[in-house]
Amino acid sequence: MQKNDQFYLIYQEASEDDCLLTIQPYQTTDELTMALRQLEKLAIDDYTIIKGKKMKATMRVMIDLEEEIDQKSKQTPEKEENPGFLEE
């Protein structure tokens, strides 16, 4: 490994409420090995390792959110027989 090279470990943790993307640099293979063991304990087996020089990174994220509509608001209100007007 060259003097300025390091390893970048990239992985994602997700739950029902959260999604976390981690990009962590490591200087040595020993540090990287320890980190991989930790991921194994967490049952995270989908990750990427990049070897390279220290870099500046820019991250762009696009999130599409949709409002959750509950069942009550989906139902249309029942029509009233007499909306409050007096009939003649």
C-alpha positions as CSV (number, residue, x, y, z in Angstrom):
1,M,0.0,0.0,0.0
2,Q,1.3,3.4,-0.9
3,K,2.0,6.1,1.7
4,N,-1.2,8.1,1.1
5,D,-3.5,5.1,0.4
6,Q,-6.2,4.1,2.8
7,F,-9.3,1.9,2.8
8,Y,-12.9,3.2,2.8
9,L,-15.6,1.0,4.1
10,I,-19.1,1.9,2.9
11,Y,-22.2,0.2,4.3
12,Q,-25.8,0.9,5.1
13,E,-27.9,0.2,8.2
14,A,-31.6,0.3,7.9
15,S,-34.6,-0.1,10.2
16,E,-38.3,0.7,10.0
17,D,-37.6,4.3,11.1
18,D,-34.1,5.1,9.9
19,C,-31.6,4.5,7.1
20,L,-27.9,5.3,7.8
21,L,-25.2,5.3,5.2
22,T,-21.7,5.1,6.7
23,I,-18.4,5.8,4.9
24,Q,-15.5,5.1,7.2
25,P,-11.7,5.5,6.4
26,Y,-9.1,3.0,7.7
27,Q,-5.4,3.4,7.6
28,T,-4.4,-0.3,8.0
29,T,-5.7,-3.7,7.0
30,D,-5.8,-4.6,10.7
31,E,-8.2,-1.7,11.4
32,L,-10.3,-2.7,8.4
33,T,-10.4,-6.3,9.5
34,M,-11.7,-5.3,13.0
35,A,-14.4,-3.2,11.4
36,L,-15.5,-6.0,9.1
37,R,-15.8,-8.3,12.2
38,Q,-18.1,-5.7,13.8
39,L,-20.3,-5.6,10.7
40,E,-20.4,-9.4,10.8
41,K,-21.7,-9.3,14.4
42,L,-24.4,-6.8,13.3
43,A,-25.4,-9.2,10.5
44,I,-24.4,-6.6,7.8
45,D,-23.0,-8.5,4.9
46,D,-23.5,-6.0,2.1
47,Y,-20.7,-3.5,2.0
48,T,-18.1,-1.9,-0.3
49,I,-14.4,-1.5,0.3
50,I,-12.5,1.1,-1.8
51,K,-8.7,1.5,-1.7
52,G,-7.3,4.9,-2.6
53,K,-5.9,8.2,-1.6
54,K,-7.7,10.6,0.8
55,M,-10.4,12.3,-1.3
56,K,-12.8,15.1,-0.9
57,A,-16.4,13.9,-1.3
58,T,-19.6,15.5,-2.2
59,M,-22.8,13.7,-1.5
60,R,-26.1,14.3,-3.2
61,V,-29.3,12.8,-1.8
62,M,-32.7,12.7,-3.3
63,I,-35.6,11.7,-1.0
64,D,-39.1,11.2,-2.3
65,L,-41.6,11.5,0.6
66,E,-45.3,10.7,0.4
67,E,-47.8,11.6,3.0
68,E,-49.3,8.6,4.7
69,I,-53.1,8.6,4.5
70,D,-55.0,6.7,7.1
71,Q,-58.2,4.7,6.3
72,K,-60.6,7.2,7.9
73,S,-59.5,10.1,5.7
74,K,-59.8,7.9,2.6
75,Q,-63.5,7.4,3.2
76,T,-65.9,10.0,1.8
77,P,-68.2,11.5,4.3
78,E,-71.8,10.3,4.1
79,K,-74.3,12.7,2.5
80,E,-76.8,14.2,4.9
81,E,-80.4,13.7,4.2
82,N,-81.2,17.3,5.4
83,P,-78.3,19.6,5.3
84,G,-79.9,22.0,7.7
85,F,-82.2,23.9,5.3
86,L,-85.9,24.1,6.0
87,E,-88.1,22.5,3.4
88,E,-91.2,24.3,2.4
